[in-house]
């Protein structure tokens, strides 16, 4: 996981943050967003990190279920 956060400014001079999350194998999952403070930025980054991890976990579970069905039905021939 790699994150990047930079500060930006509205025309009025008020600060906000722009963030990027590069996650997954070799950082292939890229997420981007904006936040009004650093706490919100890190919260969103962690939320997306958990979502991406959950998606990968669900995919692995589905693959394992497919493998179990394949092996239990002796479809090796």
N, C-alpha and C positions, 0 to 999 in steps of 0.2 A: 504494500500500500504506500502510495506517495500522495502527499497533499501540498497544495500551494494556496496561499492566502495573501492577497494584496489589498492595501487600503486605497479607496477611491473617495472622491468628494463630489457632492451635489453642487450645482452652481451657487447655492446659498452658502457653501462652505462646510456643511454638515458631512461628517465622515460616514462611509459605509464600506462593507467588505465584499470582495469578489473572491470566490473560492473554487477550486478544482480538486477532484478526487480521482486518482488513477488506481484502480483496484483490480483484483482478479489476476490470473496468470499473466505475467509480463506487463501488468498495468493496462490490459486491453479494455477494461470497463472504465469509461470516462464519464464523470458526472460533474456538473458545473452549477453554481448558484450564487446568490447574493444574500447578504445579511446585514442587519443594522448594527450588530455588535459581534464581538468575537465568541461570546458564549453561544449565540444562535448559530454562528458559522460552524463551530465545532460540533454542536448538537446535530446539525443537518449532515455534516460529514459522517458522524458516527451512525446516524440513522441509515444513510445510504450504504455504508460499509456493512451493516447488519443485513440489509435487504439483499445486497449482492451475495453475501455469504449464504444466506438462506436459499437464494435461487440456485446456487451451485450445489448446496446440500440436497435440495429436492431433486436435482438432476442426477446426482450420484445414487440416491435412493431408488429412483425410477430405473436406472441402469442395473442396479443390484436385483430389483424385482424381476426385470426382464431376464437376467442371467439365471436366477433361481427357476423361473418357469422353463427356460431352455434346458437346464440340467435335469430338472425333475421329470420332464417329458421325454428325456433321452433322445433329443433331436440331434444327436451327434453324427448320425449317418446321413 
